[in-house]
Amino acid sequence: MEDLVEVLQRERDLLERLRFRFVGLELVLDALEVRYLDWAVHDVQLARHRAREADLVRAAAVGAVRLDTGDATPSLRDVAAAAPAPWAGMLRDHHDGLCAVVAEIEMHSHRIAQSCRDGLATLARTGRLVQAAQPVGAAVGGLAAPEALADAAPAAAADLDPLAIERMLGEVLTSTSRLRMPALLAFLR
C-alpha cells in the first residue's frame, strides 16, 4: 500500500507540473507572445508525456495491490474503501488532490483552446493577430487625453507572418486536444 501512495504522490507532482506548463502556455497566449508558443507547447507536451508515464506506473501499482474491490480496474475510491486505516485516509486525500489538479488542467485547456479559436478568428478577419488600438480621446483627470493610434501587438508578433501565427495557434489547439487523460479520469471516477 505504501508503494501505491508513493506512486500517487509522484503522479500528483507530475500533474502539478503539467498544470504549471498549462498556466505558462495560457500566459504566453494572453500576452500575445506568439514567438514563444512553440516552446510553451513543447513544455506542455513533455510534461504530458511524463504524466502519461506516471499513469502507467500507477496502473501497475494498483494492479499489484491485492484488495477485494470486486472490480478488475478499481477506481481510487474503490481502493480507498477497501484499504485498511490509515491508508484509506491517505488514498482519499490523494483522490481529492488529484481531482482538483485535473479539474484545473481541464479549465486551463478550455481557456487556451478558446484563446486560440479567438486568435484564429481575428487573424482570419483582419490578417493580424491583434488589431491596432482605437484612437483615444477620453478625459483623464479632467483633461482630454491626446489622440493616439498605437499598435497593441508586441513587436515580435508583428514581425511574424500571419501564416506562421496561424500554424502555431493550430498546433496549440491540436496539442491541448490531445491532452485528454481517460485512464486517470476513469481511476478518479
N, C-alpha and C positions, 0 to 999 in steps of 0.2 A: 504494500500500500504506500509505503514511503517513496518508492520509486515513481509511482503514479503521481503523487503530489509534487515531486520534484519536476517531473515532465510537464505537468500542468503549469507550474511556475515558469518554466523555461518558455513554454508556448505563450503564456501571458506576456512575458517580457518581449518576445519577438512581435507579438501583436501590438504592443505599446510602441515599438519602433516603427512598425508599419503605419500606425496612426500618426506618428510624428512625421513620417515621409508624406503622408496624405496632407497633413497640415502645411508642410513645406510646399508641396505642389499647388495647393489652393492659394497660398500667399503669393507664389510666383505668378499665377494666373491673375489674381486680384491686382497685383502691381503692374500687370501687362509687361512683365519682363520675359517676353517670349524667347529671348536668346538663351534663357536657362531652362526652357521646357524640356529639351532632350535630356539634360542632366537630371532634372527632377523626376521625369518619367522613369529613367534608368534606376534611380534610387528606389522608387516605389516598386519596380519590378524585382530588384534584388531583395528588398525586404519581404515582398510577397513570396518569393521563392523560398526564403528561409522559413517563413511561417508555414508554407506548404510542407516543407521537410519536417518541421515540428509536428504537423498534423499527422504525418505517417508514423512518427515515433510515438505519439500519443495513442494512436490506434493500436499499435503493438503493445504498449504498456497496459492499455485497458484489456486487451486480449489475454495478457499474462496474469491479470488479477482474477483469482478464482472466487467469484461471488455468485450466489444464486439469484440472478436478476430476472430469469425467465426469458431473456432476450439474447439473441446471438450478437447483436450490436447494441448494447445498452447505452442509454443517454447518461450524461453526467449525473442527472437527478436520480436515475435508477441505481447507479453505482453508489451514490451518496446514501440513498435509502437502505441499501444492503450492507453498507460498510459499518464496522463497529466504531464506537467512540474512541478516541477523539477525531478519527479520520473523517467521519461523516460531516462534522462541522467544517473541517478544512476544505473538504470537497464542495460543500455548499458555498463557502466563501469564494472558492475559485470559480464556481458556476456564476455567481453574481458578478465577479470581476470580469470574467471573460465575456459575459453578456453585455456589460457596459462598454467594453472596448470595441466589440464587434458592432454594436449599435452606433457608436461614434464613427467608426470607419465607414459604415454604410452611409451615414449622414454626410460625411466629407465627400464620399464618392458621388453621391447625388448632386451635391453643390458643385463639384468640379465638372461633372457632366453638363449641368445647366450652364455654367460659365462658358464651357466650350461651345455648346449649341448657340448661346447668345453671341459669342465671338464670331462663329461661323456665319451667323445671320447678318451681323454688322459688316463683316468682310464681304459677303455677297451683295449687300445693299449699297455699300459705299466704296468698296475696293480698298478699304483701310480697316485696321483693327479698331481704331478709335477715331471718332470724328473730332474735328477742331472745335475748341470751346466757342460758345456763342459770345458775341460782344457783351461786355459788362458795362452797365450804366447805373447800377443800383446805388442808392445812397448808403454811405458807411459813416457812422458817427455824425450824421447831419450834412456831410459833404458828398457831392457826387463823385463816384469813382471814375477815373479816366477810361475812355474807350480802349479796349484791348482785344486782340484776336490772337490767342496763344494756342499752340498745338499741345494737346493734353497727352499725347503719346510720348513715351521715352524715346530718346534719340535712337537707341538700338532697334526699337520696334519699327521706327520709320525707315531704317536702313534695310530692313528685311523685305524681300519680295513677298507680295500677298500670297503667292502660291506656296512659298515656304512656310508661311504662318498657317495657312490652311492645312498643310501636311502635318505640321506639329500639333495643331488642335485636334485633327483627326486621329493622330497617334495617341494623344491623351485620352480621347473618348474610347478608343479601342482598348487601351490598357486598363482603364477603370472598369470597363465592362467585363474584362477577363478576370477581374479580381474577386469573383464570387467564391465563397468558401462553403460549398454544400456539405462536405463531411463534418466540418466544425459546427455548422448550423444544426445539422441532424443530431450531433452529440449534445448540443445545448438545448434541444427542444424540451 
